Amino acid sequence: MTRCAPLALLLLAGLAGCGSRSDLTPPADAALPPAPYGRTDPPTAAELLVLEPQAAPERTVELRRESEEREDDPFDLPPEG
């Protein structure tokens, strides 16, 4: 039983690494979504995978570079007992 565990882990690790590296295509019985309003040709699979700026906005918050004293928090109350 103890000899099977490392073999099983090795087999699972090998299966996890053998993914497909081909272009994405819709299944045979399905098609890509229709073209959006105002566009004549439907978008390709690669175009559908690109995130819009609203879906993945860039970070605009500046990280704190130095330690700062925290202000007193009036809502930081001890638990009621």
C-alpha positions in Angstrom: 0.0 0.0 0.0 2.8 2.4 0.9 4.5 1.7 -2.5 1.4 2.6 -4.4 1.1 6.2 -3.0 4.3 7.6 -4.6 3.5 5.8 -7.9 -0.1 7.3 -7.8 1.3 10.8 -7.1 3.8 10.5 -9.9 1.0 9.3 -12.3 -1.3 12.2 -11.3 1.6 14.7 -11.7 2.3 13.3 -15.2 -1.3 13.6 -16.2 -1.6 17.1 -15.0 1.3 18.2 -17.2 0.0 16.9 -20.5 -2.4 19.6 -21.4 -3.2 20.6 -25.0 -1.3 23.5 -26.5 -3.5 24.1 -29.6 -5.7 27.1 -30.4 -9.1 27.3 -28.9 -12.0 26.4 -31.1 -15.7 26.0 -30.3 -17.1 22.5 -30.0 -18.3 20.8 -33.3 -22.0 21.3 -32.4 -21.6 25.0 -31.3 -20.6 28.2 -32.9 -19.0 31.4 -31.7 -21.4 34.1 -30.4 -23.0 36.4 -33.0 -21.3 39.6 -34.1 -22.0 42.5 -31.8 -24.3 45.3 -32.9 -22.5 47.4 -35.5 -19.9 44.8 -36.5 -20.3 42.8 -39.6 -18.0 39.8 -38.8 -18.2 37.7 -35.6 -15.2 38.0 -33.3 -12.6 35.2 -33.3 -11.9 33.0 -30.3 -8.7 35.0 -29.6 -10.5 38.3 -29.6 -13.1 36.9 -27.2 -10.3 35.9 -24.7 -9.0 39.5 -24.5 -10.3 41.2 -21.4 -11.9 44.6 -21.7 -10.3 47.4 -19.5 -13.4 47.4 -17.2 -13.0 43.7 -16.6 -9.4 44.0 -15.6 -8.6 47.6 -14.6 -5.0 48.6 -14.0 -4.0 49.3 -10.4 -4.0 53.0 -9.6 -3.5 52.8 -5.8 -0.1 53.8 -4.6 1.3 51.3 -2.1 2.6 52.7 1.1 6.3 52.7 1.1 6.9 53.6 4.7 5.2 52.6 8.0 2.7 55.2 9.2 1.0 55.5 12.5 -2.6 54.4 12.4 -5.2 56.8 13.4 -7.5 55.9 16.4 -10.5 53.9 15.1 -13.7 54.6 17.1 -15.2 51.4 15.8 -12.4 49.1 17.1 -14.2 48.0 20.2 -13.4 45.1 22.5 -15.7 42.1 22.3 -18.8 42.2 24.5 -18.6 39.5 27.2 
